[in-house]
Structures are given as structure tokens and as C-alpha cells.
């Protein structure tokens, strides 16, 4: 029995030694780096705050207006997200502009 515990502890320690300390990074945007175009503030916030749990498909597929995006963001606050009102407003503005019902689908998919 002690042998099993020792083997399990060794396996756990070995796995932890090889684990990365860095959190997962959001996908990089090649086009933004190539043109050095400034990003809207909501886009950077979205990458920093939302890509911890969600992929960009979450935003591309919903196609909501600003009010619905804001409600979605406040729902995430209710689930534990720690955002300020200014951050929520910036993210809702960006999402409504680039992923709203009036945004061109090709543009939304390429961003």
C-alpha cells in the first residue's frame, strides 16, 4: 500500500514539474500585427477577459445587439467574472460593432 502511494506521489510530482506555469494565451491576430493598426479597447479586453474560458466561436455565433451583449456580460459577472462597468461597456461596444446582427459575416469571421 505504501508503495502505491509513493508511486502516485512521484507521478504527480513529475506531472507538475512538466506543467506550464503560464495560463492559456488567446489566439494572436496576425493581421493586427502586420498592419500595426490600433485595436479597439474592447477587443483587447475581450481577449484578456473572455478567452480564459471561451473561444472566438462564442462571439461569432451569437450575433447580438449591444444591449444583448451587455446582458450577456453582466450574466458572466453573476457567474464570477470580475469586470468594471467601463470594461463591460467597452466589450459590449466592440461586440455589437464587430459581432452584432448588422456586422458583415465575413468581417466577423476574419477578426
C-alpha positions, 0 to 999 in steps of 0.5 A: 500500500505504501508503495502505491502511494509513493508511486502516485506521489512521484507521478504527480510530482513529475506531472507538475514539474512538466506543467506550464506555469503560464495560463492559456494565451488567446489566439494572436491576430496576425493581421493586427500585427502586420498592419500595426493598426490600433485595436479597439479597447474592447477587443483587447479586453475581450481577449484578456477577459473572455478567452480564459474560458471561451473561444472566438466561436462564442462571439461569432455565433451569437450575433447580438445587439449591444444591449444583448451583449451587455446582458450577456456580460453582466450574466458572466459577472453573476457567474464570477467574472470580475469586470468594471462597468467601463470594461463591460461597456467597452466589450459590449461596444466592440461586440455589437460593432464587430459581432452584432446582427448588422456586422458583415459575416465575413468581417466577423469571421476574419477578426 
